[in-house]
Amino acid sequence: MPHPYPQVLDVQVKDAKTKDTAISTAVQELIPEAVRSRTGISVTRRSITDFQVAVDVSVPCGEIHERVRI
C-alpha cells in the first residue's frame, strides 16, 4: 500500500519570483507527514533552480532547516 503522504518532494523553479511560493507549497504538503512522524523538514538547494524538500529525522519536530549542496 502506498504511503498516504509524501516524504520527499523535488521542486524546480524557473526564476526567483516563483521560488518562495513553490518551496512554501512543498513544505505545506509535507507538514502532515512531519507531524505524524514527529520530525522536521529540510529544504536543500541542489542548484539555482533545483530544490529538495523532505521530512527529515535529523531536523527537530516543528523546525525547517535549509541546506546547500551544490
Buried (B, 14 or more C-beta within 10 A) or exposed (E): EEEEBBBBBEBEBEEEEEBEEBBEEBBEEBBEBBEEBEBBBBBBBBEEBEBBBBBBEEBEEEEBEEBEEE
